[in-house]
Amino acid sequence: MSTTQPVGRTSAAPPLRVRDQAREAATLVLFSAATATGLALALLLLARLGHQG
């Protein structure tokens, strides 16, 4: 069992509220979607450039 504390949290800090957890989850989803879209567009661009050459 791990006894490490999450980064930025101390034992005196109150636990995250549900709305804070939901905000963090939504931020993660948006970041993941933006990253996946960016990578897909980059690969598509590389494929197009490779096909033309």
PyMOL commands that set and color helices and strands:
alter all, ss='L'
color gray80, all
select helices_A, chain A and resi 18-52
alter helices_A, ss='H'
color red, helices_A
deselect
rebuild
show_as cartoon
